[in-house]
Amino acid sequence: MSQVVEKVTAFIIRPAKRGGHDLLLFRHPNGGTQIPAGTVEDGEKAESAVLREAAEETGLPGLSVWQYLGNWEEKMPPGQAVVAERTQVYTRPDPTSADWAYLRRGLSVNVLRRAEGFNQVKYEEFNRTPDPEYVTLSILGWVPGDVLAYKRVRHFFLLRPQSWTPDEPWSVSTENQVYTLFWAPLGALPPIIPPQDTWLEMLDQAVALLRA
C-alpha cells in the first residue's frame, strides 16, 4: 500500500463580464466557504482526479485542465495520519470485534495509541458556521495499522469551463451534502476556511498566467 496519499485542488476560473476573472467557490452547509478539492483514488492520475472531483462538486460539464500549478508535500504532524484505504472501524484492536463505522480514503485522523498491529484513531467533523465551532460527528475506534499514511502530496490545477456557466448561485448534492456554488472576483474573494486559505498562494501563478 502507498505510504503517500495524493490530494487535488481545482482553481476553476472564468472571465468576468466586468473585466478580470472569477474563481468558483462553494458554501458547505456546515463547513464554510471552500475551494473544490478531493482525494486521488488508488491507481488514479492526479489530472483525472481533479476533473472527477471538480465535476462532482460543481455539477459543471466540460471542465478542462488549463495548467498544472505544482504540488505541496506535507508530512502529517505528530499524532496525526491520513487514511490511505477505506477501512472498517473496530471497537477493539481485533478484526473479530464489532465494526460499527468506516473511514474513507483521504480523511485525516488523530492517532491515540497502538496495540497488536492496530491504531486507535479519532475522526471529527466540525460545524464552522456560525462560530463557535462545535463537533458534529466523532468516530473513535481501532483500524489496522497498514491503512494509515503519514504523508500527503497536494496537486494544484487551474481549470476552466468549456461552455456557458450560470451567473447566479446554484446547488449540487454530493456526499449527502448540498453545496451552494458561486463565482467570486479574484480581487475580492470572501474568507475561505483554513487551511484552504493558504492554498491561495498558488493563485499567484494562476493570476500571472491570466495576465500573460
N, C-alpha and C positions, 0 to 999 in steps of 0.2 A: 504494500500500500504506500502511496505517496506520502511523504512527510511534509509536503507543502500543499496548502490549499490556495488555489488561484481565485481571485475576485475580479470583477469588471465594473467600470463606471462609464456611463453614457452621458456625455455632454451633447445634447441634441439642440442644434442651432438652426434658426431660420432668419432670413432678412426681415427687419421690422418695417412696417409701412411708413413710419415716421422717420426712418433712417436708422442706421446701426443694425443691431441684431438682438434677437430674443433667445433666451435659454428656457428649455422646457423643464419645469419642476412639478412636484405633486405634493399635496397635503395628505398625510397619513391620518386616519381618524383618531389615532392615539399618539402618533409619533412625530408630529410637527412637519415642517416643510423639508422635503428631501429631494435628492438627485436620483434618477433611475440608476439602479445598480443591482448586482447579484453575484451568484457563485458559478464558477466554471464547473461543469459536471466532469466526472472522471472520464478521461479519454476525449473530451471536447476541446476544440480550439478556442482560444480567447475571443477571436473575432466572431466566431459562430455564437459564442455565449452572449456577447454584448448585444448582438442583433436579436437573439431569442429573448433575453431579459427585457430589452427595450420594447419589443413588440408586446410582451405580456403585461408590462407595467403601464404602457401608454395607450395601447389599443390602436396605434397608428400603423397603417400598412406601408410597405415600400421604403422603410428606412434603410439608409446605406451608410457604410463607413467612409468618412471623408479623410480622416487622418488618425493614425496611431500616435498618441502623445507620450508614450513611455509608461514606466511602471515604478511602483514603490515596493520595496521589500521590507517586511516588518516581522521581527521576532516577537512572539507573544510575551507579554510581561510575566514575571514570576507569578506562579499560581494561576495562570490562565492558559487555555488551549482553545483550539478550534476543531470542531467535529469534521473529520475527513471522510466519514462514511456514515450513511443513515444507520442508526443503531437503536435498539430497544434500551430502555432504562429499567434496571432491576432494583428490587428492594434490598438485596444483599449482594455481596461480591460472589455471586453464584448463578450460573445461567439457568438453573432449575428453579430459582426463586421467581416470585411474581414479576411480570414485565408489564407495568401499568401505563407506560408512556413511551414515546420515541423522540429522538432528536435528529433533525435533518442535517445533511452536509452543509457546512459553512457557518453554523451557529457558533458563537463564542461562549465559552463556559468557564466557570471558576473550578479549579481542581482543588478539592479539600483534603483528600488523603488517598493513599494507595494500599491495596491489600490483595494478595492472591491473584495477581495479573489483572486486577480491575482498578478503576479510578472512581472515587466518589466525586460527582460533579454537581454543580448547581447552575441552573439556567434561569434567568429572569427577564421578563419584559416589563417595560415601564410606560405609564401614561405621562406624556410630556406636555400635554395641553389640557387644562390650564396648569400653571405652576401652583403648588409644588409638585414634583414628580411623586408618583406612588407606584407600587408594584401591581401589575395587572395579572401576571402569571409567574409562578415559581415552580420549577421542577427540580427535585433533589433525589438523587439515586446513584446507582452504580452502572458504569459502562465498561466494556472491555478496553484494556489499555491501548490496544493497537488500532482503535478507531479515532484516536486523537492525534492532531498535528500541532506543532509549536512554531510554525512559520506560515505567514501569508504573503502572497505577491498580488498586488492590485494593479490591473492594467487600465489605462485611461484612453478612451477613444472619443474622437469628435465625429458625431453623426449628423446627417441632415435628411429631411424628408424629401421624397421624390415627387410628391403630389400635394394637393391642397391640404391645409391644416386648419382646424377651427380657430376662430379668434376668441370665442367665449370659452370659459372653463367647461370641461367635460369629465365624466366619471367612468372609471374602469373597475370592474370587480375582479380581484385576483387574490389568491391565498386566503380566502374567507374574509377579505377586507375590501372596502370600497375606497379607491384613491380618487382624489379630485385633481385633475391635470390642468395646468395653466402656463401661459407664456409670461416671462418676466424680462424686462430690458436688462441687457448685460451690465449697463452702467448703474442700475438701481435695483439690485437683487434684494429680496427680503431676507431676513435672518434664516439661516439654514442650520439644522441641528448639528451638534458636534458628534463624532469627529468629522462629519461630512464637510463642515465649513472649511477644514484645512485642505480639502481636495481642490478648492477654488484656486489654489496656487497653480494648478495645472492649466487653468483657463488662460493664464498669461500667454502660453504658447498658442492657444486657440485664437485669442484676440490678435496676436501677431500675424497668424495665417489669414484671418479675415481682412486685415488691413493691407496685406501684401498685394 
